[in-house]
Amino acid sequence: MARIGFIGASGLMGHGMAKNLLAKGHALALTVHRNRERVADLLAAGAKEAANAAELAGPKFGSEIVFICVTGSPQVEVAVLGEQGLLAGAAKGLLVVDCSTSEPESTARLRERCAAAGVSFVDAPLSRTPIEAEAGRLNVMVGATPQDFAKLEPVLRAFAENVFHMGGPGAGHIIKLLNNFIAQSICTATAEAFAVGQRAGVDVKKLVELIAAGPVNNGLFQAMAKTLTGQMDGLKFELDNARKDVRYYTHLAESVAAPSVVGEAVHQALAIASALGHGRKFVPSLVEAQEQLTGAKLVPRG
């Protein structure tokens, strides 16, 4: 069992991860953000509260591993480098694990700053949903040295069904951005196809029947198809977070001088949906954005 610190336990993914770490017998300390209600059960179950990230990493709690699960790179950088960040209190030998979806360039800078302080920084982003997080069945993509991966893998198994060692440091965040780009391309294309089909005069539920019986079918398509029956939470992933992830992907493509024609189009589709007022909703609201743009009638109301 390890002494573990956690930043982001009040989040949709972080709560389930922290809950399972505690349930598997690890000693858990966590920082508490604005939403205390989200971590009340963790504190009641024995988790300890740290005043800030520096204290979490310091001698009071003696964390061997600190997990970070926040929105993106700006928040990760504050958690690590801020005035009360992890490096302000960390002892040599600490292992910091970023489970957020972050920019690879930021990850590389943080890894260098941590290494200079004798701290290891590992990227281990996640896939699946908060439902799997609560059930301890996430997928984790790890970018780490073999030594750090060997130390970390047994702990990750507390909340992950599948743990993939993607390669050396940084590989986890790169793979995650590729994964999310493909995922959001499917969601964006589906919303557009529904709008075009409805405007062209066909029953798009027939399209769903066809795709369900063929090789194009997948869970993301089916999540988007639920919008046709009025269910807008088939994919519980905030649209603005998806927009951020695809923006990170286009930055990655630019950094390696690779064209990103589809990536830019998907990013703009998400940006338009956000500008139309759907950013704080889930990704399936791309269908609502298409309704506004095209006049299509897709989501049943009233």
Secondary structure, DSSP 8 states (H G I E B T S, - for coil): --EEEEE-TTSHHHHHHHHHHHHTT-EEEEE--S-GGGGHHHHHTT-EEESSHHHHHSTTTT-SEEEE--SSHHHHHHHHHSTTSGGGT--TT-EEEE-S---HHHHHHHHHHHHHTT-EEEE--EES-HHHHHHT-EEEEEE--HHHHHHHHHHHTTTEEEEEEEESTTHHHHHHHHHHHHHHHHHHHHHHHHHHHHHTT--HHHHHHHHHTSTT--HHHHHHHGGGGT---SS--BHHHHHHHHHHHHHHHHHTT---HHHHHHHHHHHHHIIIIITTSBGGGHHHHHHHHH----S---
